[in-house]
Amino acid sequence: MDGDTCQGPVAKAILALSIVAAAGLALGSLGVRGVRLGAAGVLFAGIFFGQSGMHIDDRILEFVRDFGLLLFVYTVGSSGRPRVLFFT
């Protein structure tokens, strides 16, 4: 290992997505006159970084998009499911 902590397109994509998420959460926590963006701050940070020229490989982006959809469907399903299905 030559000292680089971020090697390859997957590691760079994870780093980029982490930076966008952290910046978006920071933006969403700021309030102006009692109004906060909340989770929408991540959306606006993603739009900003995307327009600034940040690019992620298309294959990695497809995986992240599908994985995000999977997590969203799981979260919605687990929050609205009847408790009888899983005996909890």
N, CA, C and O atoms as a GROMACS GRO file, in nm:
protein
  352
    1MET      N    1   0.084  -0.117   0.000
    1MET     CA    2   0.000   0.000   0.000
    1MET      C    3   0.088   0.123   0.000
    1MET      O    4   0.183   0.132   0.078
    2ASP      N    5   0.058   0.217  -0.087
    2ASP     CA    6   0.146   0.331  -0.105
    2ASP      C    7   0.103   0.455  -0.028
    2ASP      O    8   0.153   0.564  -0.056
    3GLY      N    9   0.014   0.442   0.066
    3GLY     CA   10  -0.025   0.556   0.148
    3GLY      C   11  -0.154   0.624   0.104
    3GLY      O   12  -0.208   0.707   0.178
    4ASP      N   13  -0.205   0.589  -0.014
    4ASP     CA   14  -0.332   0.647  -0.056
    4ASP      C   15  -0.445   0.583   0.023
    4ASP      O   16  -0.453   0.461   0.033
    5THR      N   17  -0.532   0.664   0.077
    5THR     CA   18  -0.643   0.611   0.154
    5THR      C   19  -0.767   0.594   0.068
    5THR      O   20  -0.862   0.529   0.111
    6CYS      N   21  -0.768   0.651  -0.050
    6CYS     CA   22  -0.886   0.645  -0.137
    6CYS      C   23  -0.842   0.593  -0.273
    6CYS      O   24  -0.794   0.670  -0.356
    7GLN      N   25  -0.858   0.463  -0.298
    7GLN     CA   26  -0.814   0.402  -0.422
    7GLN      C   27  -0.933   0.345  -0.497
    7GLN      O   28  -1.025   0.290  -0.435
    8GLY      N   29  -0.932   0.358  -0.627
    8GLY     CA   30  -1.033   0.295  -0.710
    8GLY      C   31  -1.161   0.376  -0.718
    8GLY      O   32  -1.187   0.463  -0.636
    9PRO      N   33  -1.241   0.346  -0.821
    9PRO     CA   34  -1.364   0.423  -0.843
    9PRO      C   35  -1.470   0.401  -0.735
    9PRO      O   36  -1.548   0.491  -0.706
   10VAL      N   37  -1.474   0.281  -0.677
   10VAL     CA   38  -1.577   0.255  -0.575
   10VAL      C   39  -1.547   0.335  -0.449
   10VAL      O   40  -1.638   0.396  -0.391
   11ALA      N   41  -1.423   0.336  -0.406
   11ALA     CA   42  -1.386   0.413  -0.286
   11ALA      C   43  -1.408   0.562  -0.308
   11ALA      O   44  -1.453   0.632  -0.217
   12LYS      N   45  -1.376   0.610  -0.426
   12LYS     CA   46  -1.397   0.753  -0.456
   12LYS      C   47  -1.546   0.786  -0.459
   12LYS      O   48  -1.587   0.894  -0.414
   13ALA      N   49  -1.627   0.695  -0.511
   13ALA     CA   50  -1.772   0.718  -0.514
   13ALA      C   51  -1.830   0.720  -0.373
   13ALA      O   52  -1.914   0.803  -0.341
   14ILE      N   53  -1.784   0.628  -0.288
   14ILE     CA   54  -1.833   0.626  -0.150
   14ILE      C   55  -1.791   0.752  -0.077
   14ILE      O   56  -1.869   0.809  -0.001
   15LEU      N   57  -1.667   0.797  -0.100
   15LEU     CA   58  -1.620   0.921  -0.039
   15LEU      C   59  -1.703   1.040  -0.087
   15LEU      O   60  -1.743   1.125  -0.007
   16ALA      N   61  -1.729   1.047  -0.217
   16ALA     CA   62  -1.808   1.157  -0.272
   16ALA      C   63  -1.950   1.157  -0.216
   16ALA      O   64  -2.002   1.262  -0.178
   17LEU      N   65  -2.013   1.039  -0.211
   17LEU     CA   66  -2.150   1.031  -0.158
   17LEU      C   67  -2.154   1.064  -0.009
   17LEU      O   68  -2.251   1.123   0.039
   18SER      N   69  -2.050   1.027   0.063
   18SER     CA   70  -2.043   1.060   0.206
   18SER      C   71  -2.029   1.210   0.227
   18SER      O   72  -2.091   1.266   0.317
   19ILE      N   73  -1.947   1.273   0.145
   19ILE     CA   74  -1.930   1.419   0.156
   19ILE      C   75  -2.060   1.490   0.124
   19ILE      O   76  -2.099   1.584   0.193
   20VAL      N   77  -2.128   1.446   0.019
   20VAL     CA   78  -2.257   1.507  -0.017
   20VAL      C   79  -2.360   1.488   0.094
   20VAL      O   80  -2.432   1.581   0.128
   21ALA      N   81  -2.366   1.367   0.151
   21ALA     CA   82  -2.462   1.340   0.258
   21ALA      C   83  -2.431   1.424   0.381
   21ALA      O   84  -2.522   1.480   0.443
   22ALA      N   85  -2.304   1.434   0.418
   22ALA     CA   86  -2.266   1.513   0.536
   22ALA      C   87  -2.295   1.661   0.513
   22ALA      O   88  -2.346   1.729   0.603
   23ALA      N   89  -2.263   1.711   0.395
   23ALA     CA   90  -2.291   1.852   0.365
   23ALA      C   91  -2.442   1.876   0.364
   23ALA      O   92  -2.488   1.981   0.410
   24GLY      N   93  -2.518   1.781   0.311
   24GLY     CA   94  -2.663   1.796   0.306
   24GLY      C   95  -2.726   1.793   0.444
   24GLY      O   96  -2.820   1.868   0.471
   25LEU      N   97  -2.676   1.706   0.530
   25LEU     CA   98  -2.730   1.702   0.667
   25LEU      C   99  -2.695   1.829   0.743
   25LEU      O  100  -2.775   1.878   0.822
   26ALA      N  101  -2.575   1.882   0.718
   26ALA     CA  102  -2.537   2.009   0.782
   26ALA      C  103  -2.625   2.122   0.730
   26ALA      O  104  -2.671   2.206   0.806
   27LEU      N  105  -2.649   2.123   0.599
   27LEU     CA  106  -2.736   2.226   0.540
   27LEU      C  107  -2.878   2.212   0.592
   27LEU      O  108  -2.945   2.312   0.620
   28GLY      N  109  -2.925   2.089   0.604
   28GLY     CA  110  -3.062   2.066   0.652
   28GLY      C  111  -3.083   2.102   0.796
   28GLY      O  112  -3.196   2.128   0.838
   29SER      N  113  -2.976   2.104   0.875
   29SER     CA  114  -2.991   2.137   1.017
   29SER      C  115  -2.990   2.286   1.043
   29SER      O  116  -3.028   2.331   1.151
   30LEU      N  117  -2.948   2.364   0.944
   30LEU     CA  118  -2.950   2.510   0.960
   30LEU      C  119  -3.094   2.562   0.948
   30LEU      O  120  -3.172   2.514   0.866
   31GLY      N  121  -3.126   2.658   1.030
   31GLY     CA  122  -3.261   2.713   1.027
   31GLY      C  123  -3.260   2.861   0.996
   31GLY      O  124  -3.173   2.934   1.043
   32VAL      N  125  -3.356   2.904   0.918
   32VAL     CA  126  -3.374   3.046   0.887
   32VAL      C  127  -3.516   3.081   0.924
   32VAL      O  128  -3.612   3.032   0.864
   33ARG      N  129  -3.530   3.168   1.024
   33ARG     CA  130  -3.661   3.210   1.074
   33ARG      C  131  -3.748   3.091   1.116
   33ARG      O  132  -3.869   3.091   1.093
   34GLY      N  133  -3.687   2.993   1.175
   34GLY     CA  134  -3.760   2.877   1.225
   34GLY      C  135  -3.791   2.771   1.122
   34GLY      O  136  -3.860   2.674   1.153
   35VAL      N  137  -3.743   2.787   0.999
   35VAL     CA  138  -3.769   2.690   0.894
   35VAL      C  139  -3.639   2.616   0.864
   35VAL      O  140  -3.535   2.678   0.843
   36ARG      N  141  -3.646   2.484   0.863
   36ARG     CA  142  -3.530   2.401   0.832
   36ARG      C  143  -3.560   2.314   0.711
   36ARG      O  144  -3.674   2.277   0.686
   37LEU      N  145  -3.455   2.282   0.637
   37LEU     CA  146  -3.472   2.196   0.521
   37LEU      C  147  -3.484   2.050   0.559
   37LEU      O  148  -3.552   1.973   0.491
   38GLY      N  149  -3.419   2.010   0.667
   38GLY     CA  150  -3.423   1.871   0.709
   38GLY      C  151  -3.355   1.781   0.609
   38GLY      O  152  -3.245   1.813   0.562
   39ALA      N  153  -3.417   1.670   0.576
   39ALA     CA  154  -3.357   1.574   0.483
   39ALA      C  155  -3.348   1.628   0.341
   39ALA      O  156  -3.269   1.578   0.261
   40ALA      N  157  -3.426   1.730   0.308
   40ALA     CA  158  -3.418   1.789   0.175
   40ALA      C  159  -3.285   1.860   0.153
   40ALA      O  160  -3.248   1.890   0.039
   41GLY      N  161  -3.213   1.889   0.262
   41GLY     CA  162  -3.081   1.948   0.248
   41GLY      C  163  -2.986   1.858   0.171
   41GLY      O  164  -2.899   1.907   0.099
   42VAL      N  165  -3.002   1.726   0.185
   42VAL     CA  166  -2.920   1.631   0.111
   42VAL      C  167  -2.950   1.640  -0.038
   42VAL      O  168  -2.860   1.631  -0.121
   43LEU      N  169  -3.077   1.658  -0.072
   43LEU     CA  170  -3.115   1.674  -0.212
   43LEU      C  171  -3.050   1.799  -0.270
   43LEU      O  172  -2.994   1.793  -0.380
   44PHE      N  173  -3.058   1.910  -0.200
   44PHE     CA  174  -2.999   2.034  -0.250
   44PHE      C  175  -2.846   2.025  -0.257
   44PHE      O  176  -2.786   2.080  -0.349
   45ALA      N  177  -2.784   1.958  -0.161
   45ALA     CA  178  -2.639   1.939  -0.166
   45ALA      C  179  -2.601   1.852  -0.285
   45ALA      O  180  -2.501   1.880  -0.352
   46GLY      N  181  -2.679   1.748  -0.312
   46GLY     CA  182  -2.653   1.664  -0.429
   46GLY      C  183  -2.666   1.740  -0.559
   46GLY      O  184  -2.585   1.721  -0.650
   47ILE      N  185  -2.766   1.825  -0.569
   47ILE     CA  186  -2.783   1.908  -0.689
   47ILE      C  187  -2.664   2.003  -0.704
   47ILE      O  188  -2.612   2.020  -0.814
   48PHE      N  189  -2.622   2.064  -0.593
   48PHE     CA  190  -2.510   2.158  -0.597
   48PHE      C  191  -2.381   2.088  -0.641
   48PHE      O  192  -2.312   2.136  -0.731
   49PHE      N  193  -2.348   1.977  -0.577
   49PHE     CA  194  -2.224   1.906  -0.611
   49PHE      C  195  -2.230   1.850  -0.753
   49PHE      O  196  -2.128   1.846  -0.822
   50GLY      N  197  -2.346   1.806  -0.795
   50GLY     CA  198  -2.361   1.756  -0.932
   50GLY      C  199  -2.338   1.865  -1.035
   50GLY      O  200  -2.275   1.840  -1.138
   51GLN      N  201  -2.390   1.984  -1.009
   51GLN     CA  202  -2.370   2.096  -1.099
   51GLN      C  203  -2.227   2.150  -1.093
   51GLN      O  204  -2.181   2.216  -1.186
   52SER      N  205  -2.158   2.122  -0.982
   52SER     CA  206  -2.019   2.166  -0.968
   52SER      C  207  -1.922   2.078  -1.044
   52SER      O  208  -1.804   2.110  -1.054
   53GLY      N  209  -1.969   1.967  -1.098
   53GLY     CA  210  -1.884   1.882  -1.180
   53GLY      C  211  -1.847   1.750  -1.116
   53GLY      O  212  -1.769   1.675  -1.175
   54MET      N  213  -1.900   1.718  -0.999
   54MET     CA  214  -1.871   1.590  -0.937
   54MET      C  215  -1.940   1.480  -1.018
   54MET      O  216  -2.059   1.490  -1.047
   55HIS      N  217  -1.863   1.377  -1.052
   55HIS     CA  218  -1.917   1.270  -1.136
   55HIS      C  219  -1.884   1.135  -1.072
   55HIS      O  220  -1.775   1.115  -1.019
   56ILE      N  221  -1.979   1.043  -1.080
   56ILE     CA  222  -1.961   0.907  -1.031
   56ILE      C  223  -1.984   0.813  -1.149
   56ILE      O  224  -2.072   0.837  -1.232
   57ASP      N  225  -1.905   0.708  -1.156
   57ASP     CA  226  -1.918   0.609  -1.263
   57ASP      C  227  -2.062   0.561  -1.274
   57ASP      O  228  -2.129   0.541  -1.173
   58ASP      N  229  -2.110   0.542  -1.396
   58ASP     CA  230  -2.250   0.506  -1.419
   58ASP      C  231  -2.289   0.373  -1.356
   58ASP      O  232  -2.400   0.359  -1.306
   59ARG      N  233  -2.199   0.274  -1.358
   59ARG     CA  234  -2.231   0.144  -1.298
   59ARG      C  235  -2.246   0.155  -1.146
   59ARG      O  236  -2.333   0.093  -1.086
   60ILE      N  237  -2.159   0.234  -1.085
   60ILE     CA  238  -2.167   0.254  -0.940
   60ILE      C  239  -2.292   0.333  -0.906
   60ILE      O  240  -2.359   0.303  -0.807
   61LEU      N  241  -2.322   0.434  -0.986
   61LEU     CA  242  -2.441   0.515  -0.962
   61LEU      C  243  -2.568   0.432  -0.974
   61LEU      O  244  -2.663   0.452  -0.898
   62GLU      N  245  -2.571   0.339  -1.068
   62GLU     CA  246  -2.687   0.251  -1.083
   62GLU      C  247  -2.705   0.162  -0.960
   62GLU      O  248  -2.816   0.144  -0.913
   63PHE      N  249  -2.594   0.108  -0.908
   63PHE     CA  250  -2.603   0.027  -0.788
   63PHE      C  251  -2.650   0.108  -0.669
   63PHE      O  252  -2.736   0.063  -0.593
   64VAL      N  253  -2.596   0.229  -0.652
   64VAL     CA  254  -2.634   0.313  -0.539
   64VAL      C  255  -2.782   0.351  -0.549
   64VAL      O  256  -2.852   0.354  -0.449
   65ARG      N  257  -2.828   0.381  -0.669
   65ARG     CA  258  -2.969   0.416  -0.689
   65ARG      C  259  -3.060   0.299  -0.653
   65ARG      O  260  -3.160   0.316  -0.584
   66ASP      N  261  -3.025   0.179  -0.700
   66ASP     CA  262  -3.106   0.061  -0.670
   66ASP      C  263  -3.101   0.026  -0.520
   66ASP      O  264  -3.203  -0.011  -0.462
   67PHE      N  265  -2.984   0.039  -0.460
   67PHE     CA  266  -2.970   0.009  -0.318
   67PHE      C  267  -3.048   0.111  -0.234
   67PHE      O  268  -3.110   0.074  -0.134
   68GLY      N  269  -3.045   0.237  -0.274
   68GLY     CA  270  -3.123   0.339  -0.204
   68GLY      C  271  -3.272   0.312  -0.213
   68GLY      O  272  -3.344   0.330  -0.115
   69LEU      N  273  -3.318   0.270  -0.330
   69LEU     CA  274  -3.459   0.235  -0.346
   69LEU      C  275  -3.496   0.116  -0.258
   69LEU      O  276  -3.603   0.114  -0.198
   70LEU      N  277  -3.407   0.018  -0.252
   70LEU     CA  278  -3.430  -0.098  -0.168
   70LEU      C  279  -3.442  -0.057  -0.021
   70LEU      O  280  -3.533  -0.103   0.049
   71LEU      N  281  -3.352   0.028   0.026
   71LEU     CA  282  -3.359   0.074   0.165
   71LEU      C  283  -3.486   0.154   0.192
   71LEU      O  284  -3.546   0.142   0.298
   72PHE      N  285  -3.527   0.237   0.095
   72PHE     CA  286  -3.649   0.315   0.111
   72PHE      C  287  -3.771   0.225   0.122
   72PHE      O  288  -3.854   0.244   0.211
   73VAL      N  289  -3.782   0.128   0.033
   73VAL     CA  290  -3.897   0.037   0.036
   73VAL      C  291  -3.898  -0.044   0.164
   73VAL      O  292  -4.004  -0.065   0.223
   74TYR      N  293  -3.782  -0.090   0.207
   74TYR     CA  294  -3.773  -0.165   0.333
   74TYR      C  295  -3.816  -0.078   0.451
   74TYR      O  296  -3.891  -0.125   0.538
   75THR      N  297  -3.771   0.047   0.455
   75THR     CA  298  -3.805   0.136   0.566
   75THR      C  299  -3.955   0.164   0.569
   75THR      O  300  -4.017   0.160   0.676
   76VAL      N  301  -4.013   0.193   0.454
   76VAL     CA  302  -4.157   0.219   0.449
   76VAL      C  303  -4.234   0.094   0.486
   76VAL      O  304  -4.333   0.100   0.560
   77GLY      N  305  -4.191  -0.020   0.435
   77GLY     CA  306  -4.260  -0.146   0.466
   77GLY      C  307  -4.250  -0.184   0.612
   77GLY      O  308  -4.346  -0.233   0.670
   78SER      N  309  -4.133  -0.163   0.671
   78SER     CA  310  -4.118  -0.202   0.811
   78SER      C  311  -4.188  -0.106   0.906
   78SER      O  312  -4.224  -0.144   1.017
   79SER      N  313  -4.207   0.019   0.864
   79SER     CA  314  -4.276   0.112   0.952
   79SER      C  315  -4.428   0.097   0.944
   79SER      O  316  -4.498   0.135   1.038
   80GLY      N  317  -4.479   0.043   0.834
   80GLY     CA  318  -4.622   0.032   0.819
   80GLY      C  319  -4.675  -0.110   0.824
   80GLY      O  320  -4.795  -0.131   0.806
   81ARG      N  321  -4.592  -0.205   0.847
   81ARG     CA  322  -4.634  -0.345   0.844
   81ARG      C  323  -4.713  -0.383   0.969
   81ARG      O  324  -4.690  -0.326   1.076
   82PRO      N  325  -4.802  -0.476   0.957
   82PRO     CA  326  -4.867  -0.529   1.077
   82PRO      C  327  -4.767  -0.610   1.158
   82PRO      O  328  -4.684  -0.681   1.102
   83ARG      N  329  -4.774  -0.602   1.287
   83ARG     CA  330  -4.680  -0.671   1.374
   83ARG      C  331  -4.701  -0.823   1.374
   83ARG      O  332  -4.613  -0.897   1.420
   84VAL      N  333  -4.813  -0.870   1.325
   84VAL     CA  334  -4.844  -1.012   1.329
   84VAL      C  335  -4.756  -1.090   1.230
   84VAL      O  336  -4.727  -1.207   1.253
   85LEU      N  337  -4.714  -1.027   1.120
   85LEU     CA  338  -4.639  -1.098   1.017
   85LEU      C  339  -4.506  -1.152   1.068
   85LEU      O  340  -4.465  -1.262   1.029
   86PHE      N  341  -4.439  -1.079   1.154
   86PHE     CA  342  -4.308  -1.122   1.200
   86PHE      C  343  -4.308  -1.165   1.347
   86PHE      O  344  -4.202  -1.187   1.406
   87PHE      N  345  -4.426  -1.178   1.404
   87PHE     CA  346  -4.441  -1.225   1.541
   87PHE      C  347  -4.360  -1.144   1.642
   87PHE      O  348  -4.298  -1.200   1.732
   88THR      N  349  -4.362  -1.012   1.626
   88THR     CA  350  -4.291  -0.926   1.722
   88THR      C  351  -4.388  -0.836   1.795
   88THR      O  352  -4.346  -0.757   1.880
   0.00000   0.00000   0.00000
